[in-house]
């Protein structure tokens, strides 16, 4: 069964690049850069997982987590570390998607 994943990051070009490069398989990958876009996506469809980049300000991350939990009791939230930088986002996203789809690497 396919999953819907929302990539939430500070810079649209980074999340779009990761969306285009990730091996999503049966997952539908959406992108956003803030809480307003997150809310808009939840209004349109159920989301199985939100994957946040490490560049988002702490306040945005906390607000996004709260919004996810208000919107759904089934959505998981995954937050990347700051230390690995933007180049660590793709491997992190790939690992989360692989786990959601039951793919081992």
Phi and psi in degrees as GROMACS dihedral restraints (atoms count N, CA, C in turn):
[ dihedral_restraints ]
;  ai    aj    ak    al  type     phi  dphi    fc
    3     4     5     6     1   -73.2    20    10
    4     5     6     7     1   154.1    20    10
    6     7     8     9     1  -118.9    20    10
    7     8     9    10     1   155.4    20    10
    9    10    11    12     1  -113.3    20    10
   10    11    12    13     1   125.1    20    10
   12    13    14    15     1  -122.1    20    10
   13    14    15    16     1   134.0    20    10
   15    16    17    18     1  -108.7    20    10
   16    17    18    19     1   121.4    20    10
   18    19    20    21     1   -91.0    20    10
   19    20    21    22     1   123.0    20    10
   21    22    23    24     1  -118.7    20    10
   22    23    24    25     1   120.4    20    10
   24    25    26    27     1  -145.1    20    10
   25    26    27    28     1   170.8    20    10
   27    28    29    30     1   -71.4    20    10
   28    29    30    31     1   -42.2    20    10
   30    31    32    33     1  -114.3    20    10
   31    32    33    34     1   124.0    20    10
   33    34    35    36     1   -56.1    20    10
   34    35    36    37     1   -40.8    20    10
   36    37    38    39     1   -63.6    20    10
   37    38    39    40     1   -32.0    20    10
   39    40    41    42     1   -71.1    20    10
   40    41    42    43     1   -48.5    20    10
   42    43    44    45     1   -67.8    20    10
   43    44    45    46     1   -35.8    20    10
   45    46    47    48     1   -64.6    20    10
   46    47    48    49     1   -42.1    20    10
   48    49    50    51     1   -62.2    20    10
   49    50    51    52     1   -44.5    20    10
   51    52    53    54     1   -64.3    20    10
   52    53    54    55     1   -42.5    20    10
   54    55    56    57     1   -56.2    20    10
   55    56    57    58     1   -43.5    20    10
   57    58    59    60     1   -72.9    20    10
   58    59    60    61     1   -22.8    20    10
   60    61    62    63     1  -101.4    20    10
   61    62    63    64     1   -20.5    20    10
   63    64    65    66     1   -71.7    20    10
   64    65    66    67     1   145.0    20    10
   66    67    68    69     1   -87.1    20    10
   67    68    69    70     1    90.7    20    10
   69    70    71    72     1   -83.0    20    10
   70    71    72    73     1   -21.5    20    10
   72    73    74    75     1    56.2    20    10
   73    74    75    76     1  -121.3    20    10
   75    76    77    78     1   -83.3    20    10
   76    77    78    79     1     4.4    20    10
   78    79    80    81     1   -91.3    20    10
   79    80    81    82     1   140.5    20    10
   81    82    83    84     1   -93.5    20    10
   82    83    84    85     1   127.1    20    10
   84    85    86    87     1  -110.6    20    10
   85    86    87    88     1   123.6    20    10
   87    88    89    90     1  -110.4    20    10
   88    89    90    91     1   161.3    20    10
   90    91    92    93     1  -131.0    20    10
   91    92    93    94     1   155.3    20    10
   93    94    95    96     1  -161.1    20    10
   94    95    96    97     1   163.9    20    10
   96    97    98    99     1  -124.2    20    10
   97    98    99   100     1     8.9    20    10
   99   100   101   102     1  -173.0    20    10
  100   101   102   103     1   179.9    20    10
  102   103   104   105     1   -66.9    20    10
  103   104   105   106     1   -35.8    20    10
  105   106   107   108     1   -61.6    20    10
  106   107   108   109     1   -43.1    20    10
  108   109   110   111     1   -67.1    20    10
  109   110   111   112     1   -37.5    20    10
  111   112   113   114     1   -58.0    20    10
  112   113   114   115     1   -48.9    20    10
  114   115   116   117     1   -58.5    20    10
  115   116   117   118     1   -44.4    20    10
  117   118   119   120     1   -61.3    20    10
  118   119   120   121     1   -42.0    20    10
  120   121   122   123     1   -63.5    20    10
  121   122   123   124     1   -41.9    20    10
  123   124   125   126     1   -64.3    20    10
  124   125   126   127     1   -31.4    20    10
  126   127   128   129     1   -69.2    20    10
  127   128   129   130     1   -28.2    20    10
  129   130   131   132     1   -85.7    20    10
  130   131   132   133     1   -33.4    20    10
  132   133   134   135     1  -164.8    20    10
  133   134   135   136     1   160.7    20    10
  135   136   137   138     1   -68.3    20    10
  136   137   138   139     1   146.1    20    10
  138   139   140   141     1  -123.8    20    10
  139   140   141   142     1   130.6    20    10
  141   142   143   144     1   -82.8    20    10
  142   143   144   145     1   -35.0    20    10
  144   145   146   147     1  -150.3    20    10
  145   146   147   148     1   142.8    20    10
  147   148   149   150     1  -114.6    20    10
  148   149   150   151     1   127.5    20    10
  150   151   152   153     1  -115.8    20    10
  151   152   153   154     1   115.7    20    10
  153   154   155   156     1  -101.7    20    10
  154   155   156   157     1   139.0    20    10
  156   157   158   159     1   -77.9    20    10
  157   158   159   160     1   158.3    20    10
  159   160   161   162     1   -75.1    20    10
  160   161   162   163     1   -11.7    20    10
  162   163   164   165     1   -82.8    20    10
  163   164   165   166     1   -12.2    20    10
  165   166   167   168     1   -66.3    20    10
  166   167   168   169     1   139.1    20    10
  168   169   170   171     1   -60.3    20    10
  169   170   171   172     1   149.7    20    10
  171   172   173   174     1   -53.7    20    10
  172   173   174   175     1   -41.8    20    10
  174   175   176   177     1   -61.6    20    10
  175   176   177   178     1   -40.2    20    10
  177   178   179   180     1   -66.4    20    10
  178   179   180   181     1   -42.3    20    10
  180   181   182   183     1   -60.3    20    10
  181   182   183   184     1   -46.9    20    10
  183   184   185   186     1   -64.3    20    10
  184   185   186   187     1   -42.2    20    10
  186   187   188   189     1   -64.7    20    10
  187   188   189   190     1   -38.8    20    10
  189   190   191   192     1   -65.6    20    10
  190   191   192   193     1   -42.8    20    10
  192   193   194   195     1   -60.5    20    10
  193   194   195   196     1   -46.5    20    10
  195   196   197   198     1   -60.8    20    10
  196   197   198   199     1   -42.1    20    10
  198   199   200   201     1   -64.7    20    10
  199   200   201   202     1   -41.9    20    10
  201   202   203   204     1   -60.1    20    10
  202   203   204   205     1   -46.1    20    10
  204   205   206   207     1   -69.0    20    10
  205   206   207   208     1   -28.0    20    10
  207   208   209   210     1   -72.4    20    10
  208   209   210   211     1   -35.3    20    10
  210   211   212   213     1   -81.6    20    10
  211   212   213   214     1   -27.4    20    10
  213   214   215   216     1  -154.5    20    10
  214   215   216   217     1   142.1    20    10
  216   217   218   219     1   -95.5    20    10
  217   218   219   220     1     1.5    20    10
  219   220   221   222     1  -119.1    20    10
  220   221   222   223     1    -9.2    20    10
  222   223   224   225     1   -81.8    20    10
  223   224   225   226     1   134.5    20    10
  225   226   227   228     1   -95.6    20    10
  226   227   228   229     1   153.9    20    10
  228   229   230   231     1  -122.4    20    10
  229   230   231   232     1   131.4    20    10
  231   232   233   234     1  -127.3    20    10
  232   233   234   235     1   124.7    20    10
  234   235   236   237     1  -117.5    20    10
  235   236   237   238     1   123.8    20    10
  237   238   239   240     1   -76.1    20    10
  238   239   240   241     1   151.2    20    10
  240   241   242   243     1   -70.3    20    10
  241   242   243   244     1   168.7    20    10
  243   244   245   246     1   -87.7    20    10
  244   245   246   247     1   -36.1    20    10
  246   247   248   249     1   -60.2    20    10
  247   248   249   250     1   -33.7    20    10
  249   250   251   252     1   -78.8    20    10
  250   251   252   253     1    -6.9    20    10
  252   253   254   255     1    67.8    20    10
  253   254   255   256     1  -179.2    20    10
  255   256   257   258     1   -58.3    20    10
  256   257   258   259     1   -32.0    20    10
  258   259   260   261     1   -68.6    20    10
  259   260   261   262     1   -16.9    20    10
  261   262   263   264     1   -85.6    20    10
  262   263   264   265     1    -6.5    20    10
  264   265   266   267     1   -68.0    20    10
  265   266   267   268     1   -47.1    20    10
  267   268   269   270     1   -59.1    20    10
  268   269   270   271     1   -50.4    20    10
  270   271   272   273     1   -61.3    20    10
  271   272   273   274     1   -35.6    20    10
  273   274   275   276     1   -64.9    20    10
  274   275   276   277     1   -49.3    20    10
  276   277   278   279     1   -59.4    20    10
  277   278   279   280     1   -44.5    20    10
  279   280   281   282     1   -59.9    20    10
  280   281   282   283     1   -43.1    20    10
  282   283   284   285     1   -63.8    20    10
  283   284   285   286     1   -42.3    20    10
  285   286   287   288     1   -65.0    20    10
  286   287   288   289     1   -46.0    20    10
  288   289   290   291     1   -62.8    20    10
  289   290   291   292     1   -42.6    20    10
  291   292   293   294     1   -58.6    20    10
  292   293   294   295     1   -42.3    20    10
  294   295   296   297     1   -64.5    20    10
  295   296   297   298     1   -41.8    20    10
  297   298   299   300     1   -63.1    20    10
  298   299   300   301     1   -35.1    20    10
  300   301   302   303     1   -91.6    20    10
  301   302   303   304     1     0.9    20    10
  303   304   305   306     1    72.9    20    10
  304   305   306   307     1    25.5    20    10
  306   307   308   309     1   -98.5    20    10
  307   308   309   310     1   125.7    20    10
  309   310   311   312     1   -91.9    20    10
  310   311   312   313     1   144.9    20    10
